[in-house]
Amino acid sequence: MDQLQEPWWKRSVVYQIYPRSFMDSNGDGIGDLRGIISKLCYLQCLGVEVIWLSPIYDSPNDDNGYDIRDYFNIMEEFGTMEDFEELIVQGRQHGIRIIMDLVVNHTSDEHAWFVESCSSLHSKYRDYYIWRDGQNEQPPNNWGSIFSGSAWERDEQTGEYYLHLFSMKQPDLNWENPQVRNEVFDVMKFWLDKGIGGFRMDVINFLSKDSRLLDGEIQPNQQFGDGSPFFINGPKIHSYLKEMHEKVLQQYDVLTVGEMPGTTSEGAKIYTNPDNKELQMIFTFEHMDLDSGPFEKWDLKPLDFISLKRTMEKWQLELHDVGWNSLYWNNHDQPRIISRFGNDSEMYRELSGKMLAICLHMMQGTPFIYQGEEIGMTNVRFQDIKEYRDIETLNMYRAKRQQGNSHEEIMKSIYAKGRDNARTPMQWTSSGGFTIGTPWIDINENTSKINVENALKKTSSIFYTYQRLIQLRKEHDILTYGSFQLLLLEHPSLFVYKRKLGKQEWIIVANFYGETEQISWENFEVSDKQGNVIIANYECPLIAYGTIIVRPYEAFVIEVGGE
């Protein structure tokens, strides 16, 4: 790519906001658009240039907005269309674009299309969704829902079953129907014409289903079949995305990122190659599955650190000069990374938070920061299941209790992997600062120590490490265009890699564990055994001519070459 015509999103850093939990402006305990507007100066100070909003459309909130009732209206709890339009204008004044969540694999069962679809077998909207007859009073196939239970629900009025890969209140759209596609394209144009900067596309590689709807394999200890081979990266997914690009996206200068569970780096090269005219980047889940058992995320195991390095290397190498990577540790569906791959103890929380940030942000791609990540927010440990709000968590808990699992055993999985870990309110002050009312979900009890107010006062805080990383990406071509070389693959504690552009070389060293390690300059494969420190999470890295001492959770970047 000619650097003079570089797309704006290649040097941008995206900040994801979960609106319900970011900032409440009116005291009802629910974050809202005016709350976001009030914090634009904070985000400008951080340095981000893009905000990704989780869904703000009108919704009954069975899945916190990912069940959309009306694509053309704002959820009343979040504000008005005028508030949203002001957010776009104010964002622009702060140098920040707004991108929206595009949720078009499914709608709410309260959407007008689905209500009409249920009204009659002959409704013109019947073919907007995936309806099938049952078999011997059983669902059409054995697929399980991602949110537990069957992926099929019988409609009493018409006697047929509809497919819902998620909640029963989230029926899947039938993308085989060209009218459905045109309706979605009209939705996209509506928001793009308001001036948004693009879309994050929810489970976008689920759109194309294998029309045979074959039974899935039933894994050990599972009641339902795994239908994913028949709806992930299905037979028409590329034609749907090419049509979306042709009819909508090519008319706008926007960022597009597709959430694509189950997609390999080989597949990502196809989706993100500019010549294919589909998407600019995707979210991979490969690195997010390395601390789970083979069958589900709730089956806990320690992080496979060597596999983490192999996975990150594979995506860096295979997409280089072909497509483009997204870079993330956190989002609204994942637990907090410090509690997951770092160390959330008082001794090591800040160090490990900075280490994880440096390790990720030095790679090639567009980084995504999730709200609170920049101040080191951690997982939460509610004692009572009634304190949780996430439908996936609650459904799993109910199903596993019915299977005979103990409360204590299930809670261990929820503490580690539950989505509400990411959804507790943003910690603005020592007393919370999110709302003057009662928050929709309890705030993490450690807000007295971990909050924005404290972070901004302390020049050595995690916040300023993120601020510096964002600044480095804007200033240095090596981060955008440089090559990637993994070093010390088999080292059990250190993640070490090299970025190179021309004669310039940067070495990145990150210790993921709590023991001090020693390595040699020879491991870096460089002729210059002196370097300038670009960024570090300890005050002074212990770098000598022959050896380097890497302390617990230490990370640093050294420049060892230049023009």
N, C-alpha and C positions, 0 to 999 in steps of 0.2 A: 504494500500500500504506500502511495506517495504521501510522505509525512505532511506535505503542504495541504493535502486534502483529507487529513486525518479526521475520522468521525469524532464528534465531541465526546461521546460516551467512552472512548478508549482511555481518557485520562480522568474521567469523573469517578467519584466515589458516591455510592448510593446509600441513603439512610432509610431503613424501613421503619415506618410508624404503624403500630397497632392502635388505631384511633381510640378504641374503647379504654385503653390503659395509658395513654400518653399524658393528656392534660385536660382536666375538667374545668370549664370556664363558668358554669352556672350552678354548681353545687349539688347536682343530682347524682353524683357518684360515678358518672360515666364520662369518659373523655370525649371531646368533640372538636369540630373544625375550628372554632374560635380559640380553643385551647392550643391547637397547633399553631395558629397564626401568632399567638402570644409568645411562642418559643422560636420564631424564625431567627431572631437575632442570635440566640444560643447556637442554632444549627449553622448559621453563617460563621460564627466564631470557630466552631469545630472545623469548618472548611468544606463540608459536603456541598455538592452541586445538584443533587437529585434527591427527592423524597419519594419513596414508594409507599403508598397508602394501602394497607389491607382494606377489604371492601367497605365502602361507605354507602352502597346502594340500599334502597328500601328493602327490609328483610324482617321476617318474624324471629330471626336469631336462633334457630335451632342449632346452627353451627357457626354462631357469632359472625353472621354476615356472609358466609360462603353459601348461603341458601337465599337466592335473590328473588324477591317478589316483583320488583319493578326496576328494570335497568336504567330508567330515565329519571328516577327521583332519588333524593338523598334520604338516608335513614333519619327519621325524625329526631332520634336521640342525639344524632351528630350535628344537627343544624339544618340549614336551608341551602337551596341552590345558590342564593346570593352569597352565603358564607363561603361556599366552595369557589365561586367565581372570584371572590375577594382573596382567597388563599392563592389562587393562580397568579393574580396580579401582585400581591404582596411577596409571594415567592420569587417572582421575576425580579422585583426590586432588590431582593436579597441575593440575587444570582443563583436561585434555586428553581429547578424544574420540578413539576409534580407528575409522577406516573401512577397509574391506577392498576388495580387488580382486575384482570379480565377473567371472569368465572363463567365459562360457557360449555363445560362438559355437562352441567346440570343446572337446573333452576330450583327454586322452592316449589313445593307442591301447592303453595298458595299463589303462584304466578298465574296470570290470566290464561296463558296458553295451556297450562296443565289442568286448570279448572275446566276449561272447555274440552280438553282432551278426554276428561273423565265423563263428560256429559252424555256421550253416545259413541257406539262403535263406528258411527258414520260421521262423526264430527270432523270438520276440515283440519282440526288441530290434533286428531288422533295420531297422525304420522309424525307429529313433532317430537314424540317420545317413543321409547322402545317397549312395545306391548307384545305379549305372547300368551298363548293358551298354556295352562298347566298340564302336567302329566299325572294321571291317576290321583287327582286332587293334591298334587305336589307342585312346587315351582317348576318352571321350564328347564332349569338345570341346577346343578349343585353349588353354584358360585356363592362364596361368602362375601359379605360386605366388609369393606375396610374398617367400618365402625362396629364390627361384630354382628352376628346373626346372618340371616340369608340376604342376598343381594336382590331379592324379588319380594314384592308386596302385592297381595291380591286386592283388586278393587271390587268391592261388593256390588256396586251398581252394574258394572259391565261383565264381571266374572273373569276378566283377564288379569294377568300379572304385569306390572311395570318394573323395569330394571332401575335399581338405585345402587351404584357402587359405593356410595357413602350412606348417609342417613336415609331412612324411609321417607323423610321429608325433603329429599334431594333427588328427584327423578332425573335420570340421564336423558339428555337431548339426543335426537336421532339425526346425526350429521349426514346421513345418506340422503336426507330430504333437502333439496337445493333451497327451498323456501326458508328452512331453518338457518342455513348458512347466510342467506341474504339478510335475514332478521339480525343475526349477530353482526354482520358487516355494517348495518345501519346503526347499531348500538355503538360500535367502535367510532364511526364517523361523527356521531353526535358529540362524544367526549373529546375527540381529537380537534374538532372544530371549536371547542371551547378553549383550546390552547394547552392541553396537557402534553407532556413530553414523552409519552409512550405507555407501554403495558408490561406488567408482569402477568404471565398467563398461567392460570391455575391448572394443574394436571392436564396440560394441553396435549400431551401424547396419549391421552385416554380417549380422544374423540372418535377414533375409528375402531369399531368393534368387528370382529370376525363374525359374519352373518350366520355362521353355522351354530354359534353359541354352544359349543361342545362343553361337556363336563370337565371340570378341572381336577387335578390330582389332589387327593386328600392327604395332607401331611400328618405326621404323628401328633397325637393329642389335639387334633383339630376336628371339628364337626362338619365343616363345609369345605368345598373344593376351592383350589386356587385358580381363579379364572384369569389371572393376569396375562398368561401367554396369549389370550384371545382378545384383550383390549388394550394392552400396552404396545405402542408403536405398531398399530394395526395396519392393514393392507392399504388404506387410502390416506394415511396421515400426511404423507408428503404432498399429495394432490390438494388436500384441504388447506395446508399452510401456504402452498404456492398460490392458490386462489385468493387467500386472505391477503397475501402480499400484493398480488396483481390488482385486486379490487379496492384495497384500502391503504396498506402500509406504504407502498411506494410513493404515495402522494404527500407524505409527511416526513419531516426530518425527526425521527423519534428513536427511542431505545426500546428494544423488545427482548425479553428474556422469558423462556419457557420453562416452567417447572416440569421435569420429565423423569419421574421415578423409573428405574429399570432400564435407563438408556446408557449404553456403553460409550466410551470415547470414540469408537469407530462410528457409532450412530451420530454422535454429536458433531463429528466432522461434516456429515451430510447436512444436518440441520443448520449449522452455523457458517458453512461456506458461503460467502457473499454471492458467488456465481449461481448458487441454487435458489436464491431469492426466497428464503423462508424466514429464519429468525437470526438475530445477531449473536445470541448466547443462550445457554440453557443452564438450569440448576441440575448438577449431578447429585446423586445420593450415595455414591460408592463410599466416600469417606465417612458418611454418616452411619453406615451399616457395620462398621468395624468393631463396635463394642456390643453387638447383638448376636444372639444365637442364629441358627440357620433358618428358623421358621417365622419368627416375629420379633419386633423390636423390644417387647417386654421381657424377653429371655436374655438376661444380663450376662455379660462376660467382660473381662478386662480388655482395654484397647489393644488391638494388634498393631503395635507401633511400627514394625517393619512394613506391614501391609499398608499402613497409612503413608509411609514414605514412597512405597512403590506406586500407590494409587495417585498421589499428587504428581509424581514424576511422569506417569503415563499421560495424564491429562495435559500437563505442561508441554510435553514433547509432541504429542499427536496433534494438538490443535495449533501449534506454533506455525505461523505463515499459512494456515489453512482456514481456521475459523477463529473463535475467540472464547476465552474462558470467563466464567463468573467465579468469584472467590468469596466463600462465606464459611463461617463457623456457626453462626446463630441465625435463627429466624423464629417466627411465631409458632412453628411446628416442632422446634427442637429445644431440648433443655439448654441451660446456660453453659457456655463452653468452659468457663473457669471451673465449674463444678464437674464438668464432664472429662475434658482432656487436660485440665490444669490442676490447681490445688486451691480450694477455697478457704483454707485455714487462714487465720489472721496473719500468720508469719509469711505465707507465700502467695496470698491472693493477688496482690498488686504485681508482684514479680511475674507470676505465671500469666496473668492477664496481659501484661506488656509483651511477654515472650510469645504468646499465641498471636498477638496482633502483628508483631514484627515478622514472625515466620510466614504468615499468610500474605501480608501486604507487600512483601518484596517479590512476589510472584507476578507472572504476566496474566493480565485479565482485569476485569472490573470488580473492585471490592464492594461488598455489601455489608454494612454495619447495621445491626439490629438495636433498636432503642434500649439504652441501658448498658449495652456492651462496652461503650466508651467510658463508663464509670466503674465497670467491674461488677455489675449485678450478678447474683448467684441464684441457684435453685432454691425453692422454698419447701418447707416440710410441714404441711398442715397435718394435724393428728387425725382429724375426722374427715371421712370421705365427703361429708355434707359441705365441707368448706371448698370443695373443688367445683368447677363450672364446666369443664371441657367435656363435650359429649363423647368423644373417643375414650377418655379416661373413665367416665362414669359407666359407659356400656361395657368396657373391659372388666371393670371391677365387678359388676353384676354377674357377668358371664363366668368369671373365674370363681366367684363365691359359690355359684350354682354347681360348679365342677368340684367343689370341695376344698379349694385353696383357702388358706387362712388369711385374715385381714392383714396381719403383720407381713406375710410373704408378699402379698399383692402391693402393699404400700412401699416396700423396698423398690419395686419396679416403677411405681409412680414417682417416688422421690428422685429416681435417676432419669426417667424418660418422659414423664408426663408433660403434656403441652402447656399446662398452666404454669410450669416453671418459668416460661417466657412471657406469661400474660399477666403477672401481677403488676400493679401500677408502677409507673416510672417514679423513681425515688429522687425528688427534687430537693428536699430539705431534710433535716434530722427528724422532723415530725411527720414527714411524708411529702406534703406540698402538692399532692396530686388533686385533692378535692377538699372543700370545706364540709362536704357531706359524708355519707357512708359509702365507701367504694364498692363497686359491683362485685369485686373479689378482694379479699384481704391483701394488704400490702405486706411485703416481706418484713419480718421483725428486725432485720439488720439495717433498716433505713437510717437509724440513728448514726451509723458509721459510714454507710455507703450511700452517698447522695451527691447530686450535682453541686450543691452549695459548697461542700467540703472539697470536691474535686477541683473546682475553679480556684479555690484559695491556695491549693498546694501545687507548686510548680512541678513537682516530681510525680504527679498523679497519672493514672492511666489515661485520663482525658488528654493530657498534653502529649502523650506518646501517639495517640491516634491523630491528634492535630498535626504533629510533625510528619507522620506517615502520609497523610493526605497531601501535605505540602510537597513532600519529596516526589510523589507521583506526578504532580503538576510540573515539577521543575526538571526532572531527569528522564531523558529519552530511554535510558537503559531499562527502566521499569516497564515501559510500553513496548519496546522493540527488542530488547536484549534476549539472547538465548538462555536456556536453562540447562544446568548440568548438576545432577545429584551426586554428592560425595558421601563416602562412609555409609553406604546403604545398610550394612549389617551392624552398625553400631547400635547397641540396645537402648541408648538414651538420647543421642544427639541427632538432630535433623540439620544437616549441613548441605548447602547447595551454592552454586556459583551462577551469577548472571553476567553476561558478557555482551558488549556492543563495541565493535571496533577494537581498539586497544584498551578500552575501559573494562575493568573487572571488579565486581562486587562479590564478596564472600558473606554468606548469611549463616550464622551459627545459632542454633536454638536447643537448649537443654530442656526436654519435656519432663524431667524427673528431679528428685530431691537429693541426688548425690553429686559431689564434685567430680568432674571428669578432666582428663588431660589428653590433649592431642598435639600432633606435630604440624609445623608449617608444611611439611612434605605432603600432608594429606590434601592440601589445597591445590596442588598442581599449578603453582605459580612461581615465576622466577624472582619476583620482588618480594622479599620477606619482611617488608615493612608496609604498614598500611595506615590510612587515615580512618578514624572511626566516624561513620555516617550517623549512626543512631545506636543506642544501647540502653538496657534497662538497669544495669548497675552503673554507679557513678564513673567507674574507671575499669574497663576490661583489662584482664591480666594477660596482655599480649607481649611476649618477648620474642627475641630473634629465633629461637629454636622451638619453643613450646608455647602452648596456650592453655591456660587453666580456665575451665568452664564451670562456674559455680551453679548451685541448685537453681533451676528455672531461669538461668541466664540466657540472654539473647543479645546479639550485636551484629552490626553490618560494618565491614571494613572494605575500603576501596584500595585495591592493590595494583591498579594500573590506570593509565590515563593517556590522553593525547599528548 
